[in-house]
Amino acid sequence: MLVVAAGLASAYYVVSTRSEARAATSAPESTATPEPAKSHGAPQAWSAYLANHVDVNTGVAHVTMSWSELGVEVDGDEVKLADGDASSLGAKAAIPVRVDRAKAALALVALKARYDRSPVDAYLDLEERAIHDDVAGQGIDVWASVPKIEVAARSGAAKLELASVPLPASVTKASLGITDISTVMGHYTTRFPVTEGVRNYNLKLAASKINGTVLQPHQEWSFNGQVGERSEKEGYKIAHVITAGEMVDGLAGGTCQISTTLFGAAFFAGLDIVKTTNHSRPSVYTPLGFDATVVWPSTDLVLSNPYDFPVAIHYRVANGEAVVEILGGKRPWDKIVFARHIEEETPYPSEERLDDEMPDGQTQLDQAGFNGYKLKRFRRFFLGKKMVKEQKWTVAYKPVTEYVRRGTNKDPDAKMPKEKEVHSPRIPTSDDFEMAQ
């Protein structure tokens, strides 16, 4: 009986177990089926969205880029909660994406390098006598643009306008300090041999430090203060200079031609000649009495702007000419005259220099002599035909000694040295001279 009972119990257990198993397997078939997975919520579906392109306005140009190129990526946390398609979620700015700030910054910096517009400084076009206004540039603001990318990406926008900032010019029209350079108030030109390369270099270097200078109303201006020290450190080279009345080689030779040419233009423009010193001997490139020497730091040319408007200095050195123009508003004078009257003339002395290498009895001119002069220099201002103002200076030049080299070498094979280039000033043809502008 016990054995039979045990067998019946075992059979019941097996049947019950199988029945429960069948019931568990067949139960879902008898209940409601679950909601199918939403394909729009799958990460791979939103990854495809990142390939969509957007029209990016950099502020200067339009560029087409994908969202992924702009650093946009799927937001793993939000994508699980996304309920809807791109259109419906975009309307709520809820597309499940976010911006990787580092990647976005790299993309924006690359756009900056390509599309930022640099500002343009204001400048004086001295050749055309025009003033060009400054133009502000425009640049992408990287960190202000990152949230704009995220808002546009989450909204599914077709266009994206990046944040931009103005880039101001370093030099503005106001900072130039002058509003009118249309009129040539006075000008002057001196000439030089184009073959004297080193001296020409000095001329251009000194002139470059003056070109574009603006003198404000009633401002005093110093040549030495503007041009500075004429030294090897500043780039100057050895060329002809006047020392103790004699033309010799010296550092920064040619600078006095720059000061003299400027003096001439300032004279005819009506600028005040505050301080000027003539050379110890007349110059070859300007009429007698119309020169201004400078020596660092002791001898200076000082000018002042007497007008109620600014003036600019235009200096050009090229093709054997040094040219200065004083540019500004209309000059209040109809004519300005330079006049000169010689009061005294002193004959020049002559000296002989013996040379033991030159053939005996042969001579060579080392320096041409030139008479000394004392004269009056006038500046006369005219309105119509009437002279309304006159200024005058006393100018004196010492006689320039003539130096003759005489040979003493009795060797029959002795040779003459190469003939020196002689610089001779202009000899005045009359006691009186005038020129006007």
C-alpha positions as CSV (number, residue, x, y, z in Angstrom):
1,M,0.0,0.0,0.0
2,L,2.8,2.3,0.9
3,V,4.6,1.7,-2.5
4,V,1.4,2.3,-4.5
5,A,0.7,5.5,-2.6
6,A,4.2,6.8,-3.3
7,G,3.9,6.0,-7.0
8,L,0.6,7.9,-7.2
9,A,2.1,10.9,-5.5
10,S,5.0,11.0,-7.9
11,A,2.8,10.8,-10.9
12,Y,0.7,13.7,-9.6
13,Y,3.8,15.8,-9.1
14,V,5.0,15.2,-12.6
15,V,1.6,16.0,-14.2
16,S,1.2,19.1,-12.1
17,T,4.6,20.4,-13.0
18,R,4.1,19.8,-16.7
19,S,0.7,21.5,-16.5
20,E,2.2,24.6,-14.8
21,A,4.9,24.7,-17.4
22,R,2.4,24.6,-20.2
23,A,0.3,27.2,-18.5
24,A,3.3,29.5,-18.1
25,T,4.2,29.1,-21.8
26,S,0.7,29.7,-23.1
27,A,-0.2,32.6,-20.7
28,P,1.0,35.5,-23.0
29,E,-1.1,34.3,-25.8
30,S,-4.1,34.7,-23.7
31,T,-3.3,38.3,-22.5
32,A,-2.9,41.7,-24.3
33,T,0.3,42.0,-26.4
34,P,2.8,44.7,-25.2
35,E,3.4,48.1,-27.1
36,P,6.0,47.6,-29.8
37,A,9.3,49.4,-29.4
38,K,9.3,53.0,-30.8
39,S,11.8,53.1,-33.6
40,H,12.0,56.9,-33.2
41,G,13.4,56.4,-29.7
42,A,16.3,54.1,-30.8
43,P,19.8,55.6,-30.5
44,Q,20.7,54.5,-34.0
45,A,17.7,56.5,-35.4
46,W,18.9,59.7,-33.8
47,S,22.4,59.1,-34.9
48,A,21.2,59.3,-38.4
49,Y,19.8,62.7,-37.6
50,L,23.3,64.0,-36.8
51,A,24.1,63.7,-40.5
52,N,21.5,66.3,-41.4
53,H,23.0,69.5,-42.8
54,V,22.3,73.0,-41.6
55,D,23.0,76.4,-43.2
56,V,25.5,78.1,-40.9
57,N,25.6,81.9,-41.0
58,T,29.0,83.0,-39.8
59,G,28.1,86.7,-40.0
60,V,30.3,87.0,-43.1
61,A,29.5,83.9,-45.2
62,H,27.1,81.0,-45.3
63,V,28.5,77.5,-44.8
64,T,26.7,74.1,-45.0
65,M,27.7,71.7,-42.2
66,S,26.3,68.6,-40.5
67,W,25.2,68.6,-36.9
68,S,28.0,66.1,-36.1
69,E,30.6,68.4,-37.6
70,L,29.4,71.1,-35.2
71,G,30.0,68.9,-32.2
72,V,26.4,67.7,-31.8
73,E,25.9,64.2,-30.5
74,V,23.0,61.9,-29.2
75,D,22.1,62.4,-25.6
76,G,22.1,58.9,-24.1
77,D,19.9,59.9,-21.2
78,E,17.3,61.8,-23.0
79,V,16.9,59.4,-25.9
80,K,15.3,56.8,-23.6
81,L,12.6,59.3,-22.8
82,A,12.1,60.6,-26.3
83,D,8.4,60.2,-27.3
84,G,7.7,61.4,-30.8
85,D,9.4,62.0,-34.2
86,A,11.9,64.8,-35.1
87,S,9.2,67.1,-36.2
88,S,7.1,66.9,-33.0
89,L,10.1,66.9,-30.7
90,G,11.8,69.7,-32.7
91,A,8.7,71.9,-32.1
92,K,9.3,71.5,-28.4
93,A,13.1,71.9,-28.8
94,A,13.3,68.4,-27.3
95,I,15.2,66.4,-29.9
96,P,17.5,64.2,-27.7
97,V,20.9,65.6,-28.6
98,R,23.5,67.7,-26.8
99,V,26.7,69.6,-27.7
100,D,30.2,68.4,-26.9
101,R,31.6,71.8,-26.1
102,A,35.2,70.9,-26.9
103,K,34.3,69.5,-30.4
104,A,32.0,72.5,-31.0
105,A,34.8,74.9,-30.0
106,L,37.2,73.3,-32.4
107,A,34.7,73.6,-35.3
108,L,34.0,77.2,-34.5
109,V,37.7,78.1,-34.2
110,A,38.2,76.6,-37.7
111,L,35.3,78.7,-39.0
112,K,36.9,81.8,-37.3
113,A,40.2,81.2,-39.0
114,R,38.5,81.0,-42.4
115,Y,35.6,83.5,-42.2
116,D,36.4,86.2,-39.6
117,R,36.8,89.6,-41.3
118,S,39.7,91.6,-40.1
119,P,39.2,95.3,-39.4
120,V,40.7,97.9,-41.7
121,D,42.6,100.8,-40.2
122,A,41.9,104.3,-41.2
123,Y,44.9,105.8,-43.1
124,L,46.0,108.9,-45.0
125,D,46.4,108.3,-48.7
126,L,49.0,111.0,-49.2
127,E,49.5,110.4,-52.9
128,E,45.8,110.7,-53.6
129,R,45.3,113.4,-50.9
130,A,42.4,111.5,-49.4
131,I,41.6,110.1,-46.0
132,H,40.2,106.6,-45.8
133,D,37.8,105.7,-43.0
134,D,38.3,102.7,-40.7
135,V,36.1,99.7,-41.2
136,A,35.2,97.4,-38.3
137,G,35.8,93.7,-38.8
138,Q,33.5,90.9,-37.6
139,G,34.4,87.7,-35.7
140,I,32.6,84.6,-34.5
141,D,32.1,84.6,-30.7
142,V,33.0,80.9,-30.0
143,W,31.5,80.5,-26.5
144,A,28.4,82.5,-27.2
145,S,27.8,80.4,-30.3
146,V,27.8,77.0,-28.5
147,P,24.4,77.4,-26.9
148,K,23.0,78.6,-30.2
149,I,24.2,75.4,-31.8
150,E,22.4,73.3,-29.1
151,V,19.2,75.3,-29.4
152,A,19.1,74.9,-33.2
153,A,20.1,71.2,-33.1
154,R,17.4,70.4,-30.5
155,S,14.8,72.3,-32.6
156,G,15.8,70.6,-35.9
157,A,16.4,74.0,-37.4
158,A,17.5,74.3,-41.1
159,K,19.5,77.5,-40.4
160,L,21.9,78.5,-37.7
161,E,23.1,82.0,-37.0
162,L,26.3,82.1,-35.0
163,A,27.0,84.8,-32.4
164,S,29.4,87.4,-33.7
165,V,31.3,90.4,-32.3
166,P,32.6,93.5,-34.0
167,L,36.4,93.8,-34.3
168,P,37.3,97.5,-34.0
169,A,40.1,99.0,-36.0
170,S,43.3,99.9,-34.2
171,V,43.5,103.2,-36.0
172,T,40.2,105.1,-36.5
173,K,39.6,108.2,-38.6
174,A,39.2,110.2,-35.5
175,S,42.6,109.1,-34.1
176,L,44.4,110.3,-37.3
177,G,43.9,113.8,-36.0
178,I,43.1,115.4,-39.4
179,T,40.0,115.6,-41.6
180,D,41.2,117.3,-44.7
181,I,44.4,116.8,-46.8
182,S,42.9,117.8,-50.1
183,T,45.0,121.0,-50.6
184,V,48.8,121.3,-51.2
185,M,49.5,124.3,-49.1
186,G,53.2,124.4,-50.0
187,H,55.7,122.1,-51.7
188,Y,59.4,122.0,-52.4
189,T,61.7,119.7,-54.4
190,T,65.5,119.1,-54.3
191,R,67.5,116.8,-56.5
192,F,70.3,114.4,-55.9
193,P,72.5,112.0,-58.0
194,V,70.9,108.6,-58.2
195,T,74.3,107.1,-58.4
196,E,75.1,108.0,-54.7
197,G,73.5,104.8,-53.3
198,V,74.6,105.1,-49.7
199,R,73.6,108.8,-49.4
200,N,70.3,108.1,-51.1
201,Y,69.7,105.3,-48.5
202,N,70.2,107.9,-45.7
203,L,67.8,110.3,-47.4
204,K,65.0,107.7,-47.6
205,L,65.5,106.5,-44.1
206,A,65.2,110.0,-42.6
207,A,62.3,110.9,-44.8
208,S,60.4,107.8,-43.8
209,K,60.4,109.0,-40.2
210,I,58.7,112.2,-41.2
211,N,56.2,111.1,-43.9
212,G,52.6,111.1,-42.6
213,T,53.3,113.4,-39.6
214,V,50.3,115.5,-38.6
215,L,50.8,118.8,-36.9
216,Q,47.8,119.9,-34.8
217,P,46.8,123.6,-34.7
218,H,49.5,125.6,-33.0
219,Q,51.6,122.5,-32.4
220,E,55.4,123.0,-32.3
221,W,57.3,120.3,-34.1
222,S,61.0,119.4,-33.9
223,F,63.0,117.6,-36.6
224,N,65.4,116.1,-34.2
225,G,62.6,115.1,-31.9
226,Q,60.8,113.3,-34.8
227,V,63.7,111.8,-36.7
228,G,65.8,111.0,-33.6
229,E,69.5,110.1,-33.4
230,R,71.3,109.5,-36.7
231,S,73.5,106.6,-35.7
232,E,74.6,103.2,-37.1
233,K,72.3,101.6,-34.6
234,E,69.4,103.4,-36.3
235,G,70.6,102.2,-39.7
236,Y,72.4,105.3,-41.0
237,K,75.5,104.9,-43.2
238,I,78.6,106.9,-44.1
239,A,78.1,109.5,-46.8
240,H,79.0,113.2,-47.7
241,V,78.6,115.7,-44.9
242,I,79.8,119.3,-44.3
243,T,82.3,119.5,-41.4
244,A,84.1,122.7,-40.6
245,G,83.2,124.1,-44.0
246,E,84.6,121.1,-45.9
247,M,82.7,118.3,-47.7
248,V,83.9,115.1,-46.1
249,D,82.5,111.6,-45.5
250,G,80.5,111.3,-42.2
251,L,77.7,109.3,-40.6
252,A,74.2,110.0,-41.8
253,G,75.3,112.2,-44.7
254,G,72.3,113.5,-46.6
255,T,70.0,114.2,-43.6
256,C,70.4,117.9,-44.1
257,Q,68.9,117.7,-47.6
258,I,65.8,116.1,-45.9
259,S,65.6,119.0,-43.4
260,T,66.2,121.6,-46.2
261,T,63.5,120.2,-48.5
262,L,61.1,120.2,-45.5
263,F,62.1,123.8,-44.7
264,G,61.2,124.9,-48.2
265,A,57.8,123.3,-48.2
266,A,57.0,124.7,-44.7
267,F,58.2,128.1,-45.8
268,F,55.7,128.2,-48.7
269,A,52.9,126.6,-46.7
270,G,53.2,129.5,-44.3
271,L,54.2,127.4,-41.3
272,D,56.0,129.3,-38.5
273,I,59.8,128.8,-38.7
274,V,60.5,128.7,-35.0
275,K,64.2,127.7,-35.2
276,T,66.5,127.2,-38.2
277,T,70.2,127.3,-38.9
278,N,71.8,127.6,-42.3
279,H,74.8,125.5,-43.3
280,S,78.3,126.7,-42.9
281,R,78.6,126.7,-46.6
282,P,75.9,126.9,-49.3
283,S,74.3,123.7,-50.6
284,V,74.4,122.4,-54.1
285,Y,70.7,121.4,-54.1
286,T,69.0,124.7,-53.1
287,P,69.4,128.4,-53.8
288,L,71.7,130.5,-51.6
289,G,69.9,131.4,-48.3
290,F,67.2,128.8,-48.6
291,D,68.6,125.9,-46.5
292,A,68.3,124.4,-43.0
293,T,71.0,122.2,-41.5
294,V,70.4,119.7,-38.6
295,V,72.9,118.0,-36.4
296,W,71.9,115.5,-33.7
297,P,71.3,116.6,-31.0
298,S,72.4,120.2,-31.0
299,T,71.2,121.9,-34.2
300,D,67.5,121.6,-35.0
301,L,64.8,122.7,-37.4
302,V,61.7,123.6,-35.4
303,L,58.3,124.4,-37.0
304,S,54.9,125.3,-35.7
305,N,51.5,125.1,-37.3
306,P,49.9,128.6,-37.0
307,Y,46.5,127.6,-38.5
308,D,43.3,126.5,-36.8
309,F,43.3,123.2,-38.7
310,P,45.8,120.3,-38.8
311,V,48.3,119.9,-41.6
312,A,50.1,116.7,-42.7
313,I,53.6,116.2,-44.2
314,H,53.9,114.2,-47.3
315,Y,57.5,113.2,-48.0
316,R,58.7,111.2,-51.0
317,V,62.2,110.3,-52.0
318,A,62.6,108.5,-55.4
319,N,64.1,108.8,-58.8
320,G,66.7,111.4,-57.8
321,E,64.2,113.8,-56.1
322,A,63.3,114.6,-52.6
323,V,59.7,116.0,-52.6
324,V,57.8,117.5,-49.7
325,E,54.1,118.6,-49.7
326,I,52.3,120.2,-46.8
327,L,48.7,119.1,-47.0
328,G,45.7,120.5,-45.3
329,G,42.9,123.0,-45.8
330,K,43.0,126.1,-48.0
331,R,45.9,128.4,-47.3
332,P,44.8,131.8,-46.2
333,W,47.4,133.5,-48.4
334,D,47.2,134.0,-52.2
335,K,51.0,134.0,-52.6
336,I,54.1,133.5,-50.4
337,V,57.4,134.8,-51.7
338,F,61.0,133.8,-50.8
339,A,63.2,136.8,-51.5
340,R,67.0,137.2,-50.9
341,H,69.3,140.2,-51.0
342,I,73.1,139.8,-50.8
343,E,74.7,142.5,-48.6
344,E,78.3,141.4,-48.5
345,E,80.5,139.0,-50.4
346,T,83.9,137.7,-49.2
347,P,86.4,136.1,-51.5
348,Y,87.5,132.6,-50.7
349,P,91.1,131.7,-49.7
350,S,93.1,128.9,-51.4
351,E,95.4,126.3,-49.7
352,E,97.8,123.8,-51.1
353,R,98.2,120.3,-49.8
354,L,101.4,118.4,-50.5
355,D,101.0,114.7,-51.6
356,D,104.2,112.5,-51.6
357,E,102.4,109.8,-53.6
358,M,101.2,112.1,-56.5
359,P,103.7,112.8,-59.3
360,D,105.9,115.8,-58.7
361,G,104.4,119.1,-60.0
362,Q,100.9,117.6,-60.7
363,T,97.9,119.1,-59.1
364,Q,94.4,118.0,-58.3
365,L,91.4,120.0,-56.9
366,D,90.3,118.5,-53.6
367,Q,87.6,121.1,-52.9
368,A,86.3,124.0,-55.0
369,G,86.4,127.4,-53.3
370,F,83.3,129.5,-52.8
371,N,82.9,133.1,-51.7
372,G,81.4,133.9,-48.3
373,Y,78.1,135.8,-48.2
374,K,76.0,137.8,-45.8
375,L,72.4,138.3,-46.9
376,K,68.9,139.1,-45.9
377,R,66.2,136.4,-46.4
378,F,62.6,137.6,-46.6
379,R,59.2,135.8,-46.5
380,R,56.4,137.9,-47.9
381,F,52.7,137.1,-47.6
382,F,50.3,138.4,-50.2
383,L,46.5,138.8,-50.4
384,G,45.8,139.6,-54.0
385,K,48.6,141.9,-55.1
386,K,49.0,143.4,-51.7
387,M,51.8,142.3,-49.3
388,V,50.2,142.0,-45.9
389,K,53.1,140.6,-43.8
390,E,56.8,140.3,-44.1
391,Q,59.4,138.2,-42.1
392,K,63.2,138.5,-42.4
393,W,66.3,136.7,-41.3
394,T,70.0,137.5,-41.5
395,V,71.9,134.6,-43.1
396,A,75.7,134.3,-43.3
397,Y,78.0,131.8,-45.0
398,K,81.7,131.7,-44.4
399,P,84.0,131.5,-47.4
400,V,84.7,128.0,-48.5
401,T,88.5,127.4,-48.8
402,E,89.8,126.0,-52.0
403,Y,92.0,123.0,-51.5
404,V,94.6,122.1,-54.2
405,R,96.6,118.9,-53.9
406,R,100.2,119.2,-55.3
407,G,102.4,116.1,-55.9
408,T,106.0,115.8,-54.6
409,N,106.9,112.3,-55.7
410,K,109.8,112.4,-58.1
411,D,109.5,108.7,-59.1
412,P,108.8,108.7,-62.9
413,D,106.5,105.7,-62.3
414,A,104.3,107.6,-59.8
415,K,100.7,107.7,-60.9
416,M,97.9,110.2,-60.4
417,P,95.2,109.2,-58.0
418,K,91.6,108.9,-59.1
419,E,90.1,112.3,-59.5
420,K,87.8,113.2,-56.7
421,E,84.2,114.2,-57.2
422,V,84.0,117.9,-56.5
423,H,80.7,119.3,-55.0
424,S,80.3,122.9,-55.8
425,P,77.5,125.2,-54.5
426,R,75.4,127.3,-56.9
427,I,77.0,130.6,-57.6
428,P,74.5,133.4,-57.3
429,T,74.1,135.3,-60.6
430,S,72.7,138.5,-58.9
431,D,72.4,140.1,-55.5
432,D,68.6,139.6,-55.5
433,F,66.6,136.5,-56.1
434,E,62.9,135.5,-55.7
435,M,60.7,132.5,-56.0
436,A,57.0,132.2,-55.0
437,Q,54.1,129.8,-54.6
